[in-house]
Amino acid sequence: MADTIYALATSQGRAGVAVVRISGPEAFTSLKSLCINFNISPRKSKLCDLYTDEGLHLDRALVIPFKGPQSFTGEDVVELHLHGSIAVIQKTLETLSKLPNLRQALPGEFTRRAFTNEKLDLAEIEGLADLIEAETEAQRVQALQVLSGKLGQRVQEWRSMIIKAMAFIEVTIDFADEEVPTDISKDVLLILTNIIKDLEYESESTKVAERIRSGFEVAIVGKPNVGKSSLLNALSGREAALTSEEAGTTRDIIEVRMDLGGLPVTMMDTAGLRDTDNLIENKGISKAIEKANSADLVIVLTEDGEIPIEIQNSSVLKFVSKCDDGELADGVSAFTGYGLDNMISSIKRKLEKRVQNQGLATRYRHREAIDSAVNKIQMAKKFVKDGPSFYDLAAEELRQTTYTLDELFGKVDVENVLDEIFSSFCLGK
């Protein structure tokens, strides 16, 4: 790449320290322009006075050079750790803009160069994006797992197993007239069956991973005036929903995102379930039932101990509402706070069971590639079972499977995916 790019790598605004990152062939030259008589020692920090071309003192900064390819982007990189005042940051960026062959980086361009220079694969970049966006402990752990390259390692294991199965098939095709095992079907089918089992597990686990990224949905349902909106307000710690003695106040679904014991959860207040002639309220009730039955968990608030027959979700927690006296073990009171800790713990236990089924794949894109690979391997199994006359077709299906798995790394045809991912990155990343 001919261009050398620069950008603020930390948040905009006043801070104790601000980091400006420079990457590209002119990174070290630009540093020497800023810092007179600077002796570059890669990976060693040094305190340095920075100056403009006119000799104006910019700041006293901690400077760290990284010699490519031993850097984040794989290029020569310089980090300027400045005092984090708005004026210092703006003047430093303005000074860099005047240096030859330097330009401000595009969103995600530093990470894109890391991908181009094979410092990160596509799955790791997705993990980095998730880590930047992480708001809860579960999201942080999941993002670090992807960023660490564990998915890439697992895919390489599947790839090796597929190549082993291909080798069994190819040797039978290429040396059919020589003394080689001709009945390789048992070994090949065993390998392919094991791969399919692993892939199907990962495909299913992406549903949990997507929930960790976007938030588990927990619907609060019950009859009108049972205390659903008051409970939502108590859990969120603010007036997220209007409360009233009049039945049918809540007609649309009110959603509040929160961190519930380290898990991202979207709590949903829904319309009270009852028979009514009001057209708008009926629509709200229909939406409430639909949302509750598709949610990850349903909280049923009740005064009579019954679960509404409309609720068909298999994951339900039931609590007796308005238990202000605190006498019931399954009671809860939005007014006194009784039972809220028990409710939160119960929700967390339910959702943690689902988190335990989390695999390494985390995105819908991953599931698409994995499901496509499973279909190809299933077809290869069919050809193997059909006999040696079809082994060449089986080998081709497995060859196509390796290309499909390569999409997880970003080795083939992923430009549209790259554009979508990097658009969510900030300038300094």
Secondary structure, DSSP 8 states (H G I E B T S, - for coil): ---EEEEE-S-SS--SEEEEEEESTTHHHHHHHHSTT----TT--EEEEEE-TT--EEEEEEEEEE-TTSSSSSS-EEEEEEE--HHHHHHHHHHHHTSTTEEE--TTHHHHHHHHTTSS-HHHHHHHHHHHH--SHHHHHHHHHHHTTHHHHHHHHHHHHHHHHHHHHHHHHHTTTSSS-S--HHHHHHHHHHHHHHHHHHHHHHHHHHHHHH-EEEEEE-STTSSHHHHHHHHHTS--S---SSTT---S-EEEEEEETTEEEEEEE---------HHHHHHHHHHHHHHHHSSEEEEEESSS---TT---S-EEEEES--TT---TTB--TTT-TTHHHHHHHHHHHHHHHHTT--S--SHHHHHHHHHHHHHHHHHHHHHHH-GGGHHHHHHHHHHHHHHHHHHHT-SS-HHHHHHHHTTS-TT-
